[in-house]
Amino acid sequence: MPSTKTLPLVKDSERLESRLKEIPAVPGVYLMRDESDRILYIGKSKKLRNRVRSYFRESQNLSPRIAMMVQQVREIEFIATDTEAEALALEANLVKQHQPYFNVLLKDDKKYPYLCITWSEEYPRIFITRKRRASSAKDRYYGPYVDTGALRSTLHLIKRIFPLRQRPQPLFKDRPCLNYDIGRCVGVCQGLTSPEEYRKIIQKVAMIFQGRTQELLDILEPQMEKAAEDLNFETAARIRDQIKGLQSLSAGQKVSLPDDTVSRDAIALAAGTQHACVQLFQIRAGQLVGRLGFIAEIPSQPPLTNGGQELSQLSVSSPLCEGGEAGVEPGAILQRVLEEHYQNVESVEIPSEISVQYELPEAEILADWLSNRKGRKVTIVTPQRQTKAELIEMVERNAEYELARMQRLGDRNSQAMEDLAELLDLPELPHRIEGYDISHIQGSDAVASRVVFIDGLPANQHYRHYKIKNPEIKSGHSDDFASLAEVIGRRFRKNQEKESSATNNVRDLTDQSNENELSNLGLRQEVSSLSSVSHTISDKPDLIMIDGGKGQLSAVVAVLREMNLLDELRVVSLAKQREEIFLPGESLPLPTNSEQPGVQLLRRVRDEAHRFAVSFHRDQRSQRMKRSRLDDIPGLGHHRQKLLLAHFRSIDYLRLATPEQLAEVSGIGPRLAQQIYDYFHP
């Protein structure tokens, strides 16, 4: 039974008011903690008391993310500072150290990809990801990059220039793959190079993504000349090829400024009714080396204006401008973006000059903080004319293009969901759609996939693979009906178990309160909140789409009926050949047009489920084909397998050997020899 001390502050008005009075109205940093003393959120303000109080005002229009965070706050800590600049620096350090969950902000946007270098590993990996959640503080993320194709092309070229590990897992157990033989890798999988030497290569690659390509060229050219003087022509030729590759990497840049001695960032935004798109161009040595993008959802607010231009106002609790003071001016939005961006970059990546679309409300504080981090003066300017102003106009134009593209995509998805809801007679729009498909070759390596579309867009973080466990489904015998029934059962039985557990917790808590005849208001509120959680804990879809016809749909319907979920879940199937939609209990498909928006949305879900299932099936089949039959014999490790194959030359000869002949091999005793013989002669 929870005590009053464990109640959230939002439900304990007396303790909340007492805590707010203790917080001074001075610059500083505040930390919000939950019941387990875990830090939920870290923020800064020039007036701590006003900022913290703004989270708990009933009139405050909080975003769902911040509202959920406020419901969990049990304690508020603060650290007072002398100046706002000190608060900004302290906030950056604390966020980097603790990585609070609700400090998601811009850096976790799933729309654009990042490039990650895992410095926490002995041999760091380089890969592209859309999830910026560092498993270690040593790992570095670069981005988010707007041009995904350009990022992939750059990484592909870098892997041709520098000898990097090409695979996440070794291809062979005891020898390097072909990439080592052709000079594309240094034999990381077999430890043929030391971690120190490999990290030197990775440091050169990191310089490229930091916009320091010219600095890297200045380092490589003397190394090439030194190797040539030492008659080490092989090394000199390798460095020469790296220099040519780096020069070709920067040759295709479309933006060039006459002032090529200053590194600068240019930032601008465009805002609509639902989203704000922010673009940041990285200019190094007069060339565009990176284009980063940030997106924020905007709750419905009255429009704001700046200089006659109308912009949609960001919520005071949105990721770009948390708290109650900032966020009503575009300059404040840009300031928050810059603060969060530069908190997560190395000091060498901070440019000497930052051009902004609007004047920042705290430009001097931000400039001082960046100057201290960089060790050199950083200038923030708002250009009004000539070349720099044209650069800002170009950045703003790109932000507007991205905003328009997002709005078109959102309109298309909204239209598709409305059409689908009308077509299937759904009570509300299908915000979460799950698609299922089966993949196999005549029953072998049978797998299933689940894909999830939220508001008409793929939500990759909710995708799942399933290996079919039914023993009747094997090579030569397939059963898509049974496979789908198994997958749907596994998906929703786990969901039911979670709900049952939550309901039991509520029942136990309610029984305790009845036995003790407690009338504590806070306890009743806690029981009520737990009760509501028990009904919302699941992630049930608004619509389930099965890839198949009436047979596949009937198998799924039978499972849902057995689990008493058929009334709660809407399920349809989409047949491939004629794009026909079938409903439970209907013998004929729905009269539809294959080109109408709702059907196209279902087709996108179906095609994505098919792609995801086929890719997993191919992986499983590839792994099976790489396995040796000897792997299934207990006690026969990789070393002994090599000895047997070296002695008998092939599996066929080994299968014909007697136990006595097998025992003649070094390391194979009579007992293991008999096990091997019994395996081939059951």
C-alpha positions as CSV (number, residue, x, y, z in Angstrom):
1,M,0.0,0.0,0.0
2,P,1.6,3.3,-1.1
3,S,2.2,6.0,1.4
4,T,1.5,9.6,0.9
5,K,5.2,10.3,0.3
6,T,5.2,8.1,-2.8
7,L,2.3,9.9,-4.4
8,P,3.1,12.1,-7.5
9,L,3.5,15.7,-6.6
10,V,0.7,16.6,-9.0
11,K,-1.7,14.6,-6.7
12,D,-0.3,16.0,-3.4
13,S,-1.0,19.7,-3.6
14,E,0.2,20.5,-0.1
15,R,3.6,19.0,-0.6
16,L,3.9,20.4,-4.1
17,E,3.2,23.9,-3.0
18,S,5.7,23.5,-0.2
19,R,8.4,22.3,-2.6
20,L,7.8,25.1,-5.1
21,K,8.2,27.7,-2.3
22,E,11.6,26.2,-1.6
23,I,12.8,26.8,-5.2
24,P,14.4,30.3,-5.6
25,A,13.6,32.6,-8.6
26,V,17.3,32.6,-9.8
27,P,19.1,31.0,-12.7
28,G,19.8,27.3,-12.5
29,V,19.0,23.7,-13.4
30,Y,16.1,21.6,-12.2
31,L,16.0,17.8,-12.0
32,M,12.7,15.9,-11.8
33,R,12.8,12.4,-10.3
34,D,10.3,9.5,-10.2
35,E,9.4,7.0,-7.5
36,S,12.6,5.0,-8.0
37,D,14.7,8.1,-7.7
38,R,15.5,7.9,-11.4
39,I,16.0,11.3,-13.2
40,L,13.1,11.8,-15.6
41,Y,14.0,15.2,-17.0
42,I,16.7,17.9,-16.7
43,G,16.0,21.5,-17.7
44,K,17.3,25.0,-17.2
45,S,15.8,28.5,-16.6
46,K,16.7,32.0,-15.7
47,K,13.9,31.8,-13.0
48,L,13.7,28.4,-11.6
49,R,10.6,28.8,-9.5
50,N,8.5,30.2,-12.4
51,R,9.7,27.5,-14.8
52,V,9.0,24.6,-12.5
53,R,5.6,25.9,-11.4
54,S,4.6,26.2,-15.1
55,Y,4.5,22.4,-15.3
56,F,1.8,22.0,-12.6
57,R,-0.6,24.8,-13.7
58,E,-4.0,23.3,-14.7
59,S,-4.3,25.9,-17.4
60,Q,-1.1,24.9,-19.0
61,N,-1.5,23.2,-22.4
62,L,1.1,20.4,-21.9
63,S,2.0,18.0,-24.7
64,P,1.2,14.3,-24.1
65,R,4.9,13.6,-23.5
66,I,5.4,16.2,-20.9
67,A,2.0,15.5,-19.3
68,M,3.0,11.9,-18.9
69,M,6.3,12.9,-17.3
70,V,4.5,15.3,-14.8
71,Q,2.3,12.4,-13.6
72,Q,5.5,10.5,-12.5
73,V,7.3,13.3,-10.7
74,R,7.8,12.5,-7.0
75,E,10.7,14.9,-6.2
76,I,12.2,18.0,-7.7
77,E,15.8,19.0,-7.2
78,F,17.5,22.2,-8.3
79,I,21.0,23.6,-8.6
80,A,21.3,27.4,-8.5
81,T,23.9,29.1,-10.6
82,D,25.2,32.7,-10.8
83,T,24.4,33.2,-14.5
84,E,22.3,31.8,-17.3
85,A,25.4,30.8,-19.2
86,E,26.5,28.6,-16.2
87,A,23.0,27.0,-16.2
88,L,23.2,26.2,-19.9
89,A,26.6,24.6,-19.5
90,L,25.5,22.6,-16.4
91,E,22.4,21.4,-18.2
92,A,24.4,20.1,-21.1
93,N,26.8,18.2,-18.8
94,L,24.0,16.7,-16.7
95,V,21.9,15.6,-19.8
96,K,25.0,14.0,-21.3
97,Q,25.8,12.2,-18.1
98,H,22.4,10.9,-17.1
99,Q,20.6,10.7,-20.5
100,P,17.1,11.2,-18.9
101,Y,14.2,9.5,-20.7
102,F,12.1,12.6,-21.2
103,N,15.0,14.7,-22.5
104,V,14.3,13.0,-25.9
105,L,14.0,16.3,-27.7
106,L,15.3,16.7,-31.2
107,K,18.0,14.1,-31.1
108,D,15.6,11.2,-31.0
109,D,13.6,12.1,-34.1
110,K,13.0,8.9,-36.1
111,K,12.4,10.6,-39.4
112,Y,16.1,11.2,-40.3
113,P,19.0,8.8,-40.0
114,Y,22.1,9.2,-37.9
115,L,25.6,7.8,-38.3
116,C,26.9,6.0,-35.2
117,I,30.5,5.1,-34.3
118,T,30.6,2.7,-31.3
119,W,33.7,3.9,-29.5
120,S,32.6,1.8,-26.5
121,E,33.6,-1.4,-28.4
122,E,37.2,-2.7,-28.7
123,Y,36.9,-2.5,-32.5
124,P,34.4,0.3,-33.2
125,R,31.6,-0.2,-35.7
126,I,30.2,2.4,-38.1
127,F,26.6,2.1,-39.1
128,I,23.5,4.1,-40.0
129,T,20.6,4.1,-37.6
130,R,17.3,6.0,-37.0
131,K,17.4,5.5,-33.2
132,R,19.6,7.8,-31.3
133,R,19.8,6.0,-28.0
134,A,23.4,5.7,-26.9
135,S,24.0,2.4,-25.1
136,S,27.3,3.9,-23.9
137,A,28.4,7.5,-23.3
138,K,31.4,6.8,-25.4
139,D,29.4,6.1,-28.6
140,R,29.1,9.1,-31.0
141,Y,26.2,10.0,-33.2
142,Y,26.4,12.4,-36.2
143,G,23.3,13.9,-37.8
144,P,20.4,13.7,-38.3
145,Y,21.0,13.7,-42.0
146,V,18.3,14.9,-44.3
147,D,19.6,13.3,-47.5
148,T,19.6,9.6,-46.6
149,G,20.8,8.6,-50.1
150,A,23.8,10.9,-49.9
151,L,24.7,9.5,-46.4
152,R,24.6,5.9,-47.6
153,S,26.7,6.8,-50.7
154,T,29.2,8.6,-48.5
155,L,29.5,5.7,-46.1
156,H,29.9,3.3,-49.1
157,L,32.7,5.4,-50.5
158,I,34.4,5.7,-47.1
159,K,34.4,1.9,-46.8
160,R,36.2,1.7,-50.2
161,I,38.8,4.3,-49.1
162,F,39.6,3.0,-45.7
163,P,40.0,-0.6,-44.6
164,L,37.1,-0.9,-42.2
165,R,35.2,-3.9,-40.8
166,Q,32.5,-4.7,-43.3
167,R,30.3,-7.1,-41.4
168,P,28.7,-6.9,-37.9
169,Q,29.5,-10.6,-37.4
170,P,32.4,-12.7,-38.7
171,L,31.7,-14.8,-41.8
172,F,34.1,-17.5,-40.8
173,K,35.3,-18.8,-37.4
174,D,38.9,-19.3,-38.1
175,R,39.9,-17.1,-41.1
176,P,39.1,-13.7,-42.5
177,C,36.7,-13.2,-45.5
178,L,37.5,-12.0,-49.0
179,N,37.3,-8.3,-47.8
180,Y,40.7,-8.9,-46.0
181,D,42.3,-10.4,-49.2
182,I,41.3,-7.4,-51.3
183,G,42.3,-4.8,-48.8
184,R,38.8,-3.7,-47.8
185,C,39.3,-4.8,-44.1
186,V,42.2,-5.2,-41.8
187,G,41.1,-8.6,-40.4
188,V,39.2,-7.3,-37.4
189,C,37.2,-10.6,-37.0
190,Q,40.4,-12.6,-36.4
191,G,42.3,-9.9,-34.5
192,L,44.9,-9.4,-37.3
193,T,45.2,-5.7,-36.3
194,S,45.5,-4.2,-32.9
195,P,42.6,-2.1,-31.4
196,E,44.9,0.9,-31.3
197,E,45.8,0.8,-34.9
198,Y,42.2,0.2,-35.9
199,R,41.0,3.2,-33.8
200,K,43.4,5.4,-35.7
201,I,41.6,4.5,-38.9
202,I,38.2,5.2,-37.3
203,Q,39.5,8.6,-36.1
204,K,40.2,9.6,-39.7
205,V,36.7,8.5,-40.7
206,A,35.2,10.5,-37.8
207,M,36.9,13.6,-39.1
208,I,35.0,13.4,-42.4
209,F,31.6,13.4,-40.6
210,Q,32.8,16.2,-38.4
211,G,33.3,18.3,-41.5
212,R,37.1,18.2,-41.2
213,T,37.9,16.7,-44.5
214,Q,40.4,19.4,-45.5
215,E,42.2,19.0,-42.1
216,L,42.4,15.2,-42.8
217,L,43.9,15.8,-46.3
218,D,46.5,18.1,-44.7
219,I,47.4,15.2,-42.4
220,L,47.5,12.5,-45.1
221,E,49.6,14.4,-47.6
222,P,52.8,14.6,-45.4
223,Q,52.3,11.0,-44.5
224,M,52.3,10.0,-48.2
225,E,55.4,12.0,-48.9
226,K,57.2,10.5,-45.8
227,A,56.3,6.9,-46.9
228,A,57.6,7.6,-50.4
229,E,60.9,9.0,-49.0
230,D,61.3,5.9,-46.9
231,L,60.8,3.8,-50.0
232,N,57.6,2.3,-48.5
233,F,55.8,2.6,-51.8
234,E,52.9,0.3,-50.9
235,T,51.9,2.5,-48.0
236,A,52.4,5.7,-50.1
237,A,50.1,4.3,-52.8
238,R,47.4,3.4,-50.3
239,I,47.5,6.9,-48.8
240,R,47.5,8.4,-52.3
241,D,44.3,6.5,-53.1
242,Q,42.7,7.7,-49.8
243,I,43.5,11.3,-50.7
244,K,42.0,10.9,-54.2
245,G,38.9,9.3,-52.7
246,L,38.5,12.1,-50.2
247,Q,38.9,14.7,-52.9
248,S,36.2,13.0,-55.0
249,L,34.0,12.9,-51.9
250,S,34.0,16.7,-51.6
251,A,34.1,17.4,-55.4
252,G,30.3,17.1,-55.8
253,Q,29.2,19.8,-53.4
254,K,26.7,22.2,-54.8
255,V,27.2,25.1,-52.3
256,S,30.4,27.1,-52.4
257,L,31.1,30.4,-50.6
258,P,33.9,32.8,-51.5
259,D,35.0,33.0,-47.9
260,D,36.6,29.6,-47.5
261,T,38.5,30.2,-44.4
262,V,35.6,30.3,-41.9
263,S,33.6,27.3,-40.8
264,R,30.0,28.2,-40.2
265,D,26.5,26.7,-39.6
266,A,23.4,28.3,-41.0
267,I,20.0,27.5,-39.5
268,A,16.4,28.4,-40.4
269,L,12.9,27.1,-39.9
270,A,9.5,26.8,-41.5
271,A,6.4,26.1,-39.4
272,G,2.9,24.8,-40.2
273,T,-0.2,24.0,-38.2
274,Q,1.1,20.6,-37.0
275,H,4.9,20.5,-37.5
276,A,7.9,22.8,-37.5
277,C,10.8,21.9,-39.8
278,V,14.3,23.2,-38.9
279,Q,17.2,22.8,-41.3
280,L,20.9,23.3,-40.4
281,F,23.5,23.6,-43.1
282,Q,27.1,22.8,-42.2
283,I,29.6,24.9,-44.3
284,R,33.3,24.0,-44.0
285,A,36.0,25.5,-46.1
286,G,33.4,27.1,-48.3
287,Q,31.6,23.9,-49.1
288,L,28.4,22.3,-47.8
289,V,29.5,19.1,-46.0
290,G,26.2,18.3,-44.2
291,R,22.5,19.1,-44.1
292,L,20.8,18.3,-40.8
293,G,17.1,18.3,-40.1
294,F,14.9,18.5,-37.0
295,I,11.1,18.1,-36.7
296,A,8.8,18.9,-33.8
297,E,5.1,18.3,-33.5
298,I,3.1,21.4,-32.7
299,P,-0.1,21.3,-30.6
300,S,-2.9,23.5,-31.9
301,Q,-2.1,27.0,-30.9
302,P,-2.9,30.5,-32.2
303,P,-0.4,31.6,-34.9
304,L,2.6,33.7,-33.9
305,T,4.1,36.4,-36.1
306,N,7.6,37.7,-36.5
307,G,8.2,40.7,-38.8
308,G,4.9,40.3,-40.5
309,Q,5.5,36.6,-41.2
310,E,2.9,34.2,-39.7
311,L,4.2,31.1,-37.9
312,S,2.4,28.5,-35.9
313,Q,3.2,28.8,-32.2
314,L,5.0,25.9,-30.6
315,S,3.5,24.7,-27.3
316,V,5.4,25.9,-24.3
317,S,6.0,22.3,-23.4
318,S,7.0,21.0,-26.8
319,P,10.4,19.4,-27.3
320,L,11.8,22.5,-28.9
321,C,10.9,24.9,-26.1
322,E,10.1,23.3,-22.8
323,G,8.9,25.3,-19.8
324,G,6.6,28.3,-19.6
325,E,8.8,31.2,-20.7
326,A,10.2,30.4,-24.1
327,G,8.8,29.1,-27.3
328,V,6.5,31.9,-28.5
329,E,9.1,33.5,-30.8
330,P,10.9,31.8,-33.7
331,G,14.2,33.0,-32.4
332,A,13.6,31.1,-29.1
333,I,12.8,28.0,-31.1
334,L,16.1,28.3,-33.0
335,Q,18.0,28.9,-29.8
336,R,16.7,25.7,-28.2
337,V,17.5,23.8,-31.3
338,L,21.1,25.1,-31.3
339,E,21.5,24.4,-27.6
340,E,20.4,20.8,-28.0
341,H,22.4,20.2,-31.1
342,Y,25.7,21.5,-29.8
343,Q,25.2,19.6,-26.5
344,N,25.8,16.4,-28.4
345,V,28.7,17.2,-30.6
346,E,32.4,17.3,-29.9
347,S,34.1,20.7,-29.4
348,V,36.0,20.4,-32.8
349,E,32.7,20.3,-34.6
350,I,31.5,23.7,-33.3
351,P,31.9,26.2,-36.1
352,S,33.5,29.7,-35.7
353,E,30.3,31.4,-37.0
354,I,26.6,30.6,-36.8
355,S,24.2,32.4,-39.1
356,V,20.6,32.4,-37.8
357,Q,17.3,33.3,-39.5
358,Y,16.0,35.2,-36.5
359,E,17.7,37.0,-33.7
360,L,18.2,34.7,-30.6
361,P,16.8,36.0,-27.3
362,E,20.0,34.8,-25.5
363,A,22.5,34.9,-28.3
364,E,25.3,36.3,-26.1
365,I,24.9,33.5,-23.5
366,L,24.9,30.8,-26.2
367,A,27.9,32.3,-27.9
368,D,29.9,32.5,-24.6
369,W,29.1,28.9,-23.8
370,L,30.1,27.7,-27.3
371,S,33.3,29.7,-27.1
372,N,34.3,28.1,-23.8
373,R,33.6,24.7,-25.3
374,K,35.5,25.3,-28.5
375,G,38.4,27.2,-26.9
376,R,38.0,29.9,-29.6
377,K,35.5,32.7,-30.2
378,V,32.2,31.7,-31.7
379,T,30.1,34.4,-33.3
380,I,26.3,34.3,-33.8
381,V,25.0,36.6,-36.6
382,T,21.7,37.4,-38.2
383,P,22.7,38.3,-41.8
384,Q,20.5,40.8,-43.6
385,R,22.1,41.1,-47.0
386,Q,24.7,39.8,-49.5
387,T,26.0,36.2,-49.5
388,K,25.2,35.2,-46.0
389,A,21.6,36.4,-46.2
390,E,21.3,34.4,-49.5
391,L,22.6,31.4,-47.6
392,I,19.9,31.8,-44.9
393,E,17.3,32.2,-47.6
394,M,18.4,28.9,-49.2
395,V,18.2,27.1,-45.8
396,E,14.8,28.5,-45.2
397,R,13.6,27.5,-48.6
398,N,14.8,23.9,-48.0
399,A,12.9,23.9,-44.7
400,E,9.8,25.0,-46.5
401,Y,10.2,22.3,-49.1
402,E,10.5,19.7,-46.3
403,L,7.5,21.1,-44.5
404,A,5.4,21.0,-47.7
405,R,6.4,17.4,-48.3
406,M,5.5,16.4,-44.8
407,Q,2.1,18.1,-45.1
408,R,1.4,16.4,-48.4
409,L,2.3,13.1,-46.8
410,G,0.2,13.8,-43.8
411,D,-2.8,14.7,-46.0
412,R,-2.4,11.5,-48.0
413,N,-2.3,9.4,-44.9
414,S,-5.2,11.1,-43.3
415,Q,-7.3,10.7,-46.5
416,A,-6.3,7.0,-46.7
417,M,-7.3,6.3,-43.0
418,E,-10.6,8.1,-43.5
419,D,-11.3,6.2,-46.6
420,L,-10.4,2.9,-44.9
421,A,-12.5,3.6,-41.9
422,E,-15.5,4.3,-44.2
423,L,-14.8,1.3,-46.3
424,L,-14.6,-1.1,-43.3
425,D,-17.3,0.7,-41.2
426,L,-14.8,1.4,-38.4
427,P,-16.0,3.4,-35.4
428,E,-12.9,5.7,-35.6
429,L,-9.8,6.1,-37.7
430,P,-7.4,3.1,-37.7
431,H,-4.4,4.8,-36.1
432,R,-2.5,1.5,-35.5
433,I,-2.7,-1.1,-38.2
434,E,-0.8,-4.4,-37.8
435,G,0.0,-6.6,-40.9
436,Y,0.9,-10.3,-40.8
437,D,2.5,-12.6,-43.4
438,I,4.1,-16.0,-43.6
439,S,7.2,-16.9,-45.6
440,H,8.7,-20.3,-46.4
441,I,9.8,-22.7,-49.2
442,Q,7.6,-25.7,-49.2
443,G,7.4,-25.6,-45.4
444,S,11.2,-25.2,-44.8
445,D,12.4,-22.4,-42.6
446,A,8.8,-21.2,-42.0
447,V,8.7,-17.7,-40.4
448,A,6.1,-14.9,-39.9
449,S,6.3,-11.1,-39.7
450,R,4.4,-8.4,-38.0
451,V,4.6,-4.9,-39.3
452,V,2.9,-1.9,-37.6
453,F,1.7,1.3,-39.3
454,I,0.9,4.2,-37.0
455,D,-1.1,7.1,-38.6
456,G,-0.4,5.6,-42.0
457,L,3.4,5.5,-41.6
458,P,5.7,2.4,-40.8
459,A,6.7,2.2,-37.2
460,N,9.8,0.1,-37.4
461,Q,10.4,-0.1,-33.7
462,H,7.2,-2.2,-33.4
463,Y,8.1,-4.7,-36.1
464,R,8.5,-8.4,-35.0
465,H,9.7,-11.6,-36.4
466,Y,8.3,-15.0,-35.5
467,K,9.8,-18.5,-36.0
468,I,7.0,-21.0,-36.6
469,K,7.2,-23.6,-33.8
470,N,4.5,-26.0,-35.0
471,P,6.3,-29.4,-35.4
472,E,3.9,-30.4,-38.2
473,I,5.3,-27.6,-40.4
474,K,8.5,-28.8,-41.9
475,S,10.3,-29.3,-45.2
476,G,7.8,-30.8,-47.6
477,H,4.7,-29.9,-45.5
478,S,3.4,-26.3,-45.3
479,D,0.3,-24.9,-43.6
480,D,-0.2,-21.2,-43.8
481,F,-3.5,-21.4,-42.0
482,A,-1.9,-23.1,-38.9
483,S,1.1,-20.7,-39.1
484,L,-1.0,-17.6,-39.0
485,A,-3.2,-19.1,-36.2
486,E,0.0,-19.7,-34.1
487,V,1.4,-16.3,-34.7
488,I,-1.9,-14.5,-33.8
489,G,-2.2,-16.6,-30.7
490,R,1.3,-15.9,-29.5
491,R,0.8,-12.1,-30.2
492,F,-2.4,-11.6,-28.2
493,R,-1.9,-14.2,-25.4
494,K,1.0,-12.3,-24.1
495,N,-1.1,-9.2,-24.3
496,Q,-3.9,-10.9,-22.2
497,E,-1.3,-12.0,-19.6
498,K,-0.1,-8.4,-19.2
499,E,-3.7,-7.2,-18.7
500,S,-4.5,-10.0,-16.3
501,S,-1.4,-9.2,-14.2
502,A,-2.3,-5.5,-14.1
503,T,-5.9,-6.3,-13.1
504,N,-4.7,-8.6,-10.3
505,N,-2.5,-5.8,-8.9
506,V,-5.5,-3.4,-8.9
507,R,-7.7,-6.0,-7.2
508,D,-5.1,-6.7,-4.5
509,L,-4.6,-3.0,-3.8
510,T,-8.4,-2.5,-3.6
511,D,-8.8,-5.5,-1.2
512,Q,-6.1,-4.0,1.0
513,S,-7.9,-0.6,1.1
514,N,-11.2,-2.3,1.9
515,E,-9.8,-4.5,4.7
516,N,-8.1,-1.5,6.4
517,E,-11.1,0.8,5.8
518,L,-8.7,3.5,4.5
519,S,-10.4,6.5,3.1
520,N,-7.2,8.3,2.1
521,L,-8.0,10.4,-1.0
522,G,-4.5,9.9,-2.4
523,L,-4.8,6.1,-2.1
524,R,-8.2,6.1,-3.9
525,Q,-6.7,8.2,-6.6
526,E,-3.8,5.7,-6.9
527,V,-6.2,2.7,-7.2
528,S,-8.2,4.6,-9.8
529,S,-5.1,5.4,-11.8
530,L,-4.0,1.7,-11.6
531,S,-7.4,0.6,-12.7
532,S,-7.3,2.8,-15.8
533,V,-3.8,1.5,-16.6
534,S,-5.1,-2.0,-16.6
535,H,-7.4,-1.1,-19.5
536,T,-4.8,0.8,-21.5
537,I,-1.7,-1.2,-20.9
538,S,-2.0,-3.2,-24.1
539,D,-1.0,-2.1,-27.5
540,K,-4.0,-3.5,-29.3
541,P,-4.3,-2.5,-32.9
542,D,-7.3,-0.7,-34.4
543,L,-7.1,-3.0,-37.4
544,I,-5.4,-6.3,-38.2
545,M,-4.5,-7.0,-41.9
546,I,-3.8,-10.6,-42.9
547,D,-2.0,-11.3,-46.1
548,G,-4.2,-13.9,-47.8
549,G,-7.7,-14.8,-48.7
550,K,-10.7,-16.3,-47.0
551,G,-8.9,-19.4,-45.7
552,Q,-6.2,-17.4,-43.9
553,L,-8.8,-15.0,-42.5
554,S,-10.9,-17.9,-41.2
555,A,-7.9,-19.4,-39.3
556,V,-7.2,-16.1,-37.6
557,V,-10.9,-15.5,-36.8
558,A,-11.1,-19.0,-35.1
559,V,-8.1,-18.1,-32.8
560,L,-9.5,-14.7,-31.9
561,R,-12.9,-16.2,-31.2
562,E,-11.3,-18.8,-28.9
563,M,-9.5,-16.1,-27.0
564,N,-12.7,-14.0,-26.7
565,L,-11.1,-11.1,-28.7
566,L,-13.1,-11.2,-31.9
567,D,-15.5,-8.5,-30.6
568,E,-12.6,-6.2,-29.6
569,L,-10.3,-6.6,-32.7
570,R,-11.2,-5.8,-36.3
571,V,-9.5,-8.1,-38.8
572,V,-9.5,-8.2,-42.6
573,S,-7.5,-10.1,-45.2
574,L,-6.1,-8.8,-48.5
575,A,-5.7,-11.3,-51.3
576,K,-2.7,-10.7,-53.6
577,Q,-4.0,-11.6,-57.1
578,R,-7.0,-9.3,-57.4
579,E,-6.4,-7.0,-54.4
580,E,-9.6,-8.3,-52.8
581,I,-10.6,-7.4,-49.2
582,F,-12.4,-10.1,-47.2
583,L,-14.3,-9.6,-43.9
584,P,-15.0,-12.2,-41.3
585,G,-18.2,-14.2,-42.1
586,E,-18.5,-12.8,-45.6
587,S,-18.1,-15.1,-48.6
588,L,-17.7,-12.3,-51.1
589,P,-15.0,-9.6,-51.1
590,L,-15.9,-6.0,-50.5
591,P,-16.7,-4.0,-53.7
592,T,-13.7,-1.8,-53.9
593,N,-11.5,0.1,-56.3
594,S,-7.9,-1.0,-56.1
595,E,-6.7,2.6,-56.6
596,Q,-8.8,4.2,-53.8
597,P,-6.7,5.6,-50.9
598,G,-7.9,3.1,-48.2
599,V,-7.0,0.1,-50.4
600,Q,-3.6,1.6,-51.3
601,L,-2.9,1.9,-47.5
602,L,-3.7,-1.7,-47.0
603,R,-1.5,-2.7,-49.9
604,R,1.4,-0.7,-48.4
605,V,0.9,-2.6,-45.2
606,R,0.7,-5.9,-47.0
607,D,3.8,-5.3,-49.1
608,E,5.8,-4.2,-46.1
609,A,4.7,-7.4,-44.2
610,H,5.7,-9.5,-47.2
611,R,9.1,-7.8,-47.5
612,F,9.8,-8.2,-43.8
613,A,8.8,-11.9,-43.8
614,V,10.8,-12.8,-46.9
615,S,14.0,-11.0,-45.6
616,F,13.8,-12.9,-42.4
617,H,13.2,-16.2,-44.2
618,R,16.2,-15.7,-46.4
619,D,18.3,-15.0,-43.3
620,Q,17.1,-18.2,-41.6
621,R,17.7,-20.2,-44.8
622,S,21.2,-18.8,-45.2
623,Q,22.2,-19.6,-41.7
624,R,20.9,-23.2,-42.1
625,M,22.8,-23.7,-45.3
626,K,26.0,-22.5,-43.6
627,R,25.6,-25.0,-40.8
628,S,27.3,-28.4,-41.0
629,R,25.5,-31.6,-40.1
630,L,28.4,-32.2,-37.7
631,D,27.1,-29.3,-35.6
632,D,24.2,-31.4,-34.5
633,I,26.4,-34.1,-32.8
634,P,26.8,-33.4,-29.1
635,G,30.4,-33.1,-27.9
636,L,31.7,-32.5,-31.4
637,G,33.2,-29.0,-31.4
638,H,34.7,-26.9,-34.2
639,H,38.2,-28.2,-33.7
640,R,37.3,-31.9,-33.8
641,Q,35.1,-31.3,-36.8
642,K,38.2,-29.9,-38.6
643,L,40.2,-33.0,-37.6
644,L,37.5,-35.4,-38.9
645,L,37.1,-33.6,-42.2
646,A,40.9,-33.4,-42.7
647,H,41.1,-37.2,-42.1
648,F,38.1,-38.3,-44.1
649,R,38.0,-35.5,-46.7
650,S,34.2,-35.3,-46.9
651,I,31.0,-35.9,-45.0
652,D,30.2,-38.8,-47.3
653,Y,33.3,-40.8,-46.4
654,L,32.9,-39.9,-42.8
655,R,29.3,-41.3,-42.9
656,L,30.7,-44.7,-44.2
657,A,33.4,-45.0,-41.5
658,T,33.1,-47.6,-38.7
659,P,33.4,-46.6,-35.0
660,E,36.9,-48.1,-35.0
661,Q,38.0,-46.0,-38.0
662,L,36.5,-42.9,-36.4
663,A,38.3,-43.5,-33.1
664,E,41.7,-43.5,-35.0
665,V,41.3,-39.7,-35.5
666,S,43.2,-37.6,-32.9
667,G,40.9,-36.3,-30.2
668,I,38.1,-38.7,-31.0
669,G,37.7,-41.4,-28.3
670,P,35.7,-44.6,-28.6
671,R,32.6,-43.1,-26.9
672,L,32.5,-40.0,-29.2
673,A,33.2,-42.3,-32.2
674,Q,30.2,-44.4,-31.3
675,Q,28.0,-41.2,-31.0
676,I,29.1,-40.0,-34.4
677,Y,28.4,-43.5,-35.9
678,D,24.9,-43.6,-34.2
679,Y,24.1,-40.1,-35.6
680,F,24.6,-41.3,-39.2
681,H,23.1,-44.7,-38.6
682,P,20.0,-44.1,-36.4
